[in-house]
């Protein structure tokens, strides 16, 4: 459920075999590194071209601007094969989801690029739309966690799966991005346990 991290991919590994795919992956990796090192305001097309080894003219022709580069990096991240955890229980699945957030955002070096994506969304409409689409798709994948819980009898029929998976990460994102407080495994487990208890109590059933 996390955003892409610097060093988390090797150029060309997302769609192997094609020159275009390798170019796109190399540019994506350069964007991630640039966001981590300089943030969105310091990211330039020239920097991405030099680091990726892709000619600046090609970068401009294909991506147009820094906004285009950031949006495509997020789109490429959303094309991966990530699947939500399947531990065999609602509690275990929610805990695993929450821990993934802390693994990404709880360590400063690892969190640098993902946090920069969020910051970019406040400065660029195109980046904001790409970030929205990334998380909408990510959360949609995670809804299977709740679907399985309903099938096992761990959650009431009609439980709002989208609300549940968002609620697990919400307090973690609040601390990282708003109050700038540290997060870790204990907080992840606490958030997961609270949401699981609320699910069982019917808190995520439709009102009325």
N, C-alpha and C positions, 0 to 999 in steps of 0.2 A: 504493500500500500504506500510505500515511500517514494519520494522523488528520486531521480537518478543522482548518483554520487560520482565525484571525480575518481577516476581509476577503477570504476565498477565495470567497465567494458573495455574490450580491446577493439580497435578500429576494424570494422568489417565483420564483426561477429553477429550482428543482429540479423542481417540478411546476407549470408556469405555467398561468394561466387561471382558477384557482379561488380564491375568497376564503379558504377553509379552508387551502389550500396556501400562500397568501401569508402568512397569519397564522402558520402553523407555521414557515415559513422566517424570518419576522421574529423570532419568539421564539428560534429556533435561533441566529440571528446575535447576539442579545442575550446568550444563554447563553455563546457563544464569547468575546465581548468581556468578559463578567463573569469568566469563568474566567481569562482572560489578565491582567486587571487586579487581581483580588482573590483568585484561587484558589478552590477548592471551599468552604473554610470561610467565605469572605466573600461567597459568592453567595447572593442572596436572591430570593424571588419578587417582592418589591416592586421591586428593581432591574431585573429582567427585564421586568416590566410597564411600568415607566417608559421604559426604553430602546427597547423594541419598539413602544410605542404601543398595546399590547393591554391592555385593562382588567384590573386585578388579579383581579377576580371570575372573569373568563374563564380566566385563567391557572390559578387554583386549581381551577376546575371541570374543566378539561381535563387538566392535568398533575399536580395535587394537591400537589406538593412540589418542592423543589429536586432530589431524587432523580429524580422523574419527568421533570423538565426535562432533566437531564443524560442520562438513558437515551434520551429521545426524540431528542435532538441526535445521539447516536451512531447511533441507528436510521436517522435521516434521512440521515446521512453514508453509511451503507451502501446507500442506495437510488440512489446516483449511477451514472453510466455508465462509471466508470473501468475500464480494461482494462490488463493487464500489458503491458510492452514486447514488441515483436516485431522484434528487430534482425537476425534471420537466423542467429544463433548462440547457443549456450548461454552462452558467455563474455560476449557483449554484453548478453544479456537479464539475467543475474545482476548484471552491473555497473550496468545501468540501474536495477534494483530497489534495489540498495544505495545508489546515489546519490540516489534519491528519499527514502530515510530521512534521509540527511545534509542534504538540502535543507530538510526539515521540522524536524528536531531539532538541526541544527548551528548555527542562528542563534537567538539568545536571543528576540528579539521574535516570530519565527515559531513557535518551540517553546513559547511560553508556554501557549497553550490546549491543545495536545496533551498536554503534560506534566501540566497540571492534570487532564485526563481520567484519566491514569494514577494520579495522586495520589488522585483521587476514588474510584477502585476500591478503595483500601485503607481507605476510610472508609465506604463504602456498598455493601451487598451488591447492590443493584439496579444501581448503576453498574458494579460488577465484572462482573455477568452481561452487561450491555450491551457492555462493553469486550471481553469474551470472544467474544461473538457477532459483534461487528464484525470482530475480527481473524480469527476462524475463517472467516468468509465471504470476507475479503480474501485470506487465504492459499489458500483453495479456488480463487479466481479465478487466482491466480498459478501453480497447478499446471500450467497449460497450457504454461508455459515449459519444464518438464521433459518433458511429453508430446511437444512438438515436437522436443526434443533427442533423445529416444529414436527418434522417427521418422526423424530425420536421421542416426542412427548415432553421435551424440555422447555418448550415455549408455547404459549397459547396460539391457536389458529387465528390468523389475522394480524399477527405481530408485524409492525412496520419495520421491515428488514433494513431499509435505507436509513431510517432514524437510528436504529440500533448500532450499525457499524460506524456511523458518524459520531455517535455519542461516546464510543470507546476512545477515539483519538482526540475529541474536542478539548478536554482539560489539559492534555499534553501539549497540543498546539497553542493553547492559551498561554501556558507558562513559557513556552519557548519563544513565541512571537510577540506577545503582548507585555507580560510582566517581566520577561527576561530572567526567569528562574530556572535552575537546573532541573533536569528530569532524569529518571533512572528506572531500573527494574521494579523497585518497591511501588513507585507511583503508577507505573504501567499496570501492575497486578491489582492495585487498589481500584484503578479506573475500571478495569475489566470486571472485577468482582462486583462493583457497584452497579454496572450496567446489567450484568447477568441477574442480579437480584431484582432489579427493576423489571427486567423482561419477565421473570417468573411471576412477579406481582401484577403483571398486566399493564404496566405503565406505558407500553408502546402499542397498545391496542387503539383503534380509532375512537375518538371522543364520541360519547353518546351511545 
